[in-house]
Amino acid sequence: MRYKACIFDFDLTLADSSKGILICFKHTLKRFGYNIPDDDTIYGTIGKTLVDSFDVLTGIPNNPLREQMRVEYVKKADEEMVRNTFFYDGAAKGLVGLQTKGIKVGICSTKYRYRIEQSFAQQLGCLPIDLIVGGEDVTDAKPDPQGLLKCISGLGVSLSDALYIGDNIIDAQTAQNANVDFAAVLTGSTTKSEFLEYPNVNISRNLGELFDFINKE
């Protein structure tokens, strides 16, 4: 196998959490008296940190309420997120298959680690992941490479032996900043033409195609 470790983004890469995300953003914006943008606008912030997303959605850079809004969002997410997160077809089988072949499997996401663990436990009943680096584990969010580099180090492989997989331009930028190979999946809102502007080793329509690519390498 070409890669000794495969590291995945979570939201819209391994699982469709858009329903829960929309619920939590709309709740929080309404709670703080802001107009609620259309779903596509909210959807387009997935991959950013919560505070950066609230800046975009309120149209106020460095919104003085951004931290309070983050806290409210997390509180609502404790109620809604896991039950409104749905793993893509083949996710569990593909991850287990990689581990069976001796490939380390990691997750590097802006989503909180505990939320990812809860999603696996309640939706799949298993955790076929060797290491998760979540939003609470870093001081600088993607596209800063801190989290990805931390995950690679924790998995005990070299940069040249790691592959990062994501659905967003932010993921492509993170891999580029870490000097790590990147593979894209078109399960989010980013198009193939947008990904072609960044270094990549593969662009797949879905996880099935992605796992086929990895297993052939």
Solvent accessible surface area in square Angstrom, and as a share of the most:
residue,aa,sasa,rsa
1,M,107,0.48
2,R,121,0.44
3,Y,4,0.01
4,K,119,0.50
5,A,0,0.00
6,C,0,0.00
7,I,0,0.00
8,F,0,0.00
9,D,11,0.06
10,F,0,0.00
11,D,19,0.10
12,L,4,0.02
13,T,0,0.00
14,L,0,0.00
15,A,0,0.00
16,D,48,0.25
17,S,0,0.00
18,S,18,0.12
19,K,114,0.48
20,G,0,0.00
21,I,9,0.04
22,L,32,0.16
23,I,56,0.28
24,C,0,0.00
25,F,6,0.02
26,K,66,0.28
27,H,53,0.24
28,T,0,0.00
29,L,0,0.00
30,K,153,0.65
31,R,152,0.56
32,F,56,0.23
33,G,68,0.66
34,Y,51,0.19
35,N,141,0.72
36,I,76,0.39
37,P,33,0.21
38,D,89,0.46
39,D,65,0.34
40,D,114,0.59
41,T,58,0.34
42,I,0,0.00
43,Y,56,0.21
44,G,43,0.42
45,T,3,0.02
46,I,12,0.06
47,G,21,0.20
48,K,77,0.33
49,T,35,0.20
50,L,37,0.18
51,V,29,0.17
52,D,63,0.32
53,S,2,0.01
54,F,0,0.00
55,D,20,0.10
56,V,77,0.44
57,L,13,0.06
58,T,24,0.14
59,G,61,0.58
60,I,67,0.34
61,P,109,0.69
62,N,116,0.60
63,N,1,0.01
64,P,116,0.73
65,L,59,0.30
66,R,58,0.21
67,E,85,0.38
68,Q,103,0.46
69,M,0,0.00
70,R,63,0.23
71,V,79,0.45
72,E,24,0.11
73,Y,13,0.05
74,V,24,0.14
75,K,122,0.52
76,K,38,0.16
77,A,2,0.02
78,D,89,0.46
79,E,100,0.45
80,E,21,0.10
81,M,3,0.01
82,V,15,0.09
83,R,152,0.55
84,N,12,0.06
85,T,0,0.00
86,F,103,0.43
87,F,30,0.12
88,Y,50,0.19
89,D,136,0.71
90,G,41,0.40
91,A,1,0.01
92,A,26,0.20
93,K,169,0.71
94,G,13,0.12
95,L,0,0.00
96,V,70,0.40
97,G,28,0.26
98,L,1,0.00
99,Q,59,0.26
100,T,111,0.64
101,K,109,0.46
102,G,61,0.59
103,I,5,0.03
104,K,89,0.38
105,V,0,0.00
106,G,0,0.00
107,I,0,0.00
108,C,3,0.02
109,S,8,0.05
110,T,33,0.19
111,K,24,0.10
112,Y,44,0.17
113,R,78,0.29
114,Y,78,0.30
115,R,10,0.04
116,I,0,0.00
117,E,66,0.29
118,Q,69,0.31
119,S,0,0.00
120,F,0,0.00
121,A,63,0.49
122,Q,131,0.58
123,Q,65,0.29
124,L,60,0.30
125,G,63,0.61
126,C,54,0.33
127,L,87,0.43
128,P,8,0.05
129,I,16,0.08
130,D,68,0.35
131,L,57,0.28
132,I,13,0.07
133,V,4,0.03
134,G,0,0.00
135,G,23,0.22
136,E,76,0.34
137,D,32,0.17
138,V,32,0.18
139,T,124,0.72
140,D,71,0.37
141,A,34,0.26
142,K,21,0.09
143,P,52,0.33
144,D,53,0.28
145,P,28,0.18
146,Q,55,0.25
147,G,5,0.04
148,L,0,0.00
149,L,68,0.34
150,K,102,0.43
151,C,0,0.00
152,I,4,0.02
153,S,83,0.54
154,G,56,0.54
155,L,14,0.07
156,G,66,0.64
157,V,28,0.16
158,S,56,0.36
159,L,68,0.34
160,S,93,0.60
161,D,32,0.17
162,A,0,0.00
163,L,0,0.00
164,Y,0,0.00
165,I,0,0.00
166,G,0,0.00
167,D,5,0.02
168,N,24,0.12
169,I,37,0.19
170,I,23,0.12
171,D,2,0.01
172,A,1,0.01
173,Q,54,0.24
174,T,0,0.00
175,A,0,0.00
176,Q,93,0.41
177,N,83,0.43
178,A,5,0.04
179,N,124,0.64
180,V,11,0.06
181,D,46,0.24
182,F,4,0.02
183,A,0,0.00
184,A,0,0.00
185,V,0,0.00
186,L,53,0.26
187,T,30,0.17
188,G,18,0.17
189,S,65,0.42
190,T,13,0.08
191,T,71,0.41
192,K,111,0.47
193,S,74,0.48
194,E,73,0.33
195,F,1,0.00
196,L,108,0.54
197,E,139,0.62
198,Y,50,0.19
199,P,80,0.50
200,N,50,0.25
201,V,48,0.28
202,N,37,0.19
203,I,31,0.16
204,S,2,0.01
205,R,169,0.62
206,N,66,0.34
207,L,3,0.01
208,G,40,0.39
209,E,53,0.24
210,L,0,0.00
211,F,15,0.06
212,D,78,0.41
213,F,32,0.13
214,I,1,0.01
215,N,59,0.30
216,K,168,0.71
217,E,62,0.28
